[in-house]
Amino acid sequence: MFTLKRSVFAPSFFTVILLLFTSQLLPAQSNSVDFNRKAYYAAFTSADINGIEKQLDIISQSAHGQKDAFEGALMMKKAGLIKGASHKLKTFKAGREKLDSMIAANAGNAEFRFLRLMIQEKAPKILHYDQQLEEDRQYLVEHFRSVPESVQKAILDYSKSSKVLSPQDF
């Protein structure tokens, strides 16, 4: 009787061990999503709150090392589209902290300065978020070629409607 229990137990024990061992050999599935600049800038330049929310979700799941800058800029953009003054201000400030801290840590990143420039140009004057507008403009003009081609396209597209940048700057 004891041998019967042991023989019934033995195959399932070895099966469990085998499954545990093989599961360790398989690559782990990642929940991270690839960051797509073209989709990001399309959402950023739109007034579509759903598109912005979708991009925020993608960024939060992304493995992008500097996603706080992108998330912060989108949060600030979103603040201009949501209802409720206190909610707008809270969202804007949270986004500002993320973007500005990434710029402070990566002062040579022209793309982050482009994000800030777009926000500064459109932000209500009462927020006093326009102190680095000319500085960011000058930096972008000087370092335009250092950003990826997709960002160059976004900058050129934005410059067509900007009061601060013009296509002739590049």
C-alpha positions in Angstrom: 0.0 0.0 0.0 2.8 2.4 0.8 4.5 1.7 -2.5 1.3 2.5 -4.3 1.1 5.9 -2.7 4.7 6.5 -3.4 4.4 5.6 -7.1 1.3 7.8 -7.5 3.1 10.7 -5.8 6.5 10.3 -7.6 5.4 11.2 -11.1 3.5 14.3 -10.0 6.4 15.4 -7.9 8.8 15.0 -10.8 6.4 16.7 -13.1 6.2 19.7 -10.8 10.0 19.9 -10.6 10.3 19.6 -14.3 7.7 22.4 -14.9 9.4 24.7 -12.4 12.8 24.1 -14.0 11.6 24.7 -17.6 9.6 27.8 -16.6 12.9 29.3 -15.3 14.5 28.7 -18.7 11.7 30.5 -20.7 12.1 34.2 -21.2 9.9 36.3 -19.0 7.1 38.2 -20.8 7.5 41.9 -20.5 4.6 44.3 -20.0 6.6 47.2 -21.4 5.4 48.8 -24.6 7.6 50.4 -27.3 7.6 54.1 -27.3 6.7 55.6 -30.6 7.7 59.3 -31.1 5.5 59.8 -34.2 2.4 58.6 -32.2 3.5 60.6 -29.2 3.8 63.9 -31.1 0.6 63.3 -33.0 -1.2 63.0 -29.6 0.7 65.9 -28.1 -0.2 68.3 -30.9 -3.9 67.3 -30.9 -6.6 68.4 -28.5 -7.8 64.8 -28.2 -7.9 63.9 -24.5 -8.4 60.2 -25.3 -5.3 60.2 -27.5 -3.3 61.9 -24.7 -4.6 59.4 -22.1 -3.6 56.5 -24.5 -0.1 57.9 -24.8 0.2 58.4 -21.1 -0.8 54.7 -20.6 1.8 53.7 -23.2 4.5 55.7 -21.6 3.7 54.4 -18.1 4.2 50.8 -19.5 7.3 51.7 -21.5 10.8 50.8 -20.6 12.0 54.1 -22.0 14.7 55.4 -19.6 13.7 59.0 -19.7 10.0 58.6 -19.9 9.3 61.2 -17.1 10.0 64.0 -19.5 7.5 62.7 -22.1 5.0 61.9 -19.4 5.4 65.3 -17.7 4.9 67.2 -21.0 1.8 65.3 -21.8 0.4 65.9 -18.3 0.9 69.6 -18.8 -0.8 69.4 -22.2 -3.6 67.4 -20.6 -4.1 70.1 -17.9 -5.2 72.5 -20.6 -7.9 70.1 -21.7 -9.5 69.0 -18.5 -12.1 70.6 -16.4 -11.8 72.1 -12.9 -9.3 74.8 -12.1 -7.7 73.0 -9.1 -7.5 69.8 -11.1 -5.9 71.6 -14.0 -3.3 73.3 -11.7 -2.5 70.1 -9.9 -2.0 68.1 -13.1 0.1 70.9 -14.6 2.4 71.2 -11.6 2.9 67.4 -11.4 3.8 67.4 -15.1 6.1 70.4 -14.7 8.0 68.7 -11.9 8.6 65.6 -14.0 9.7 67.6 -17.1 11.8 70.2 -15.4 13.6 67.6 -13.3 14.5 65.6 -16.4 15.8 68.8 -18.1 17.9 69.6 -15.0 19.3 66.1 -15.1 19.8 66.2 -18.9 20.5 69.8 -19.8 21.9 68.8 -23.2 18.8 67.0 -24.4 17.3 69.2 -27.2 14.1 67.1 -27.4 13.3 67.8 -23.8 13.8 71.5 -24.4 11.5 71.2 -27.4 8.8 69.7 -25.2 9.2 72.5 -22.7 9.2 75.2 -25.4 5.8 73.9 -26.8 4.3 74.0 -23.3 5.8 77.4 -22.5 4.5 79.0 -25.7 0.9 77.7 -25.0 0.7 77.9 -21.2 -1.4 80.7 -19.7 0.7 83.7 -18.6 -0.7 83.4 -15.1 1.3 80.2 -14.6 4.6 82.1 -15.3 5.9 79.1 -17.2 7.7 81.0 -19.9 11.0 82.1 -18.4 13.1 79.7 -20.5 11.3 80.2 -23.8 14.0 82.2 -25.6 16.8 80.0 -24.1 15.0 76.8 -25.3 14.4 78.4 -28.7 18.1 79.2 -29.1 19.2 75.8 -27.9 16.8 74.1 -30.4 18.1 76.2 -33.3 21.7 75.3 -32.4 21.2 71.6 -31.7 18.4 70.8 -34.2 20.6 68.2 -36.0 21.3 66.3 -32.7 17.7 65.0 -32.3 16.3 62.0 -34.1 14.8 62.5 -37.5 11.2 62.0 -36.2 11.8 64.8 -33.7 13.2 67.0 -36.4 10.0 66.5 -38.3 7.9 67.3 -35.3 10.0 70.5 -34.7 9.6 71.6 -38.3 5.9 70.9 -38.2 5.5 72.8 -35.0 7.5 75.7 -36.3 5.0 76.3 -39.0 2.4 77.5 -36.4 4.7 78.7 -33.7 5.2 82.4 -32.8 8.6 81.6 -31.4 10.1 79.2 -34.0 10.0 79.5 -37.8 11.0 76.9 -40.4 13.7 79.3 -41.6 15.4 78.9 -38.2 16.4 75.4 -39.3 
